[in-house]
Amino acid sequence: MSWEQSISIKIIIAGREYPFKINHEEEEERIRKAGKLINDRLIQYKQRFSDRDVQDFLALEALRLAVKTFELETKAGSTGQANKLKQLDEQLNAFLSQSADC
């Protein structure tokens, strides 16, 4: 397959399907790994906190990832990695805003 054009993939997080357009094979791998990481963490939360719902688990994971992002930004300063994380965060926020409107 040629990666000259973007392709669509779907990632399932917490039982819901989310579409993504990607441009590179490496990007697909990162997105799939990230989705798996989130789903694995949600399973861990569910095992530890059986009286909570998936929204609580998603909020906990979002907080954990935000803290990790701030730690990385502090270590990296204003490097390209921090900018890439910021761009990804903006893209995810835009996607979530669109999904909420549906």
Secondary structure, DSSP 8 states (H G I E B T S, - for coil): --TTS-EEEEEEETTEEEEEEESSHHHHHHHHHHHHHHHHHHHHHHHH-TTS-HHHHHHHHHHHHHHHHHHHHHHHTTSHHHHHHHHHHHHHHHHHHHHHH-
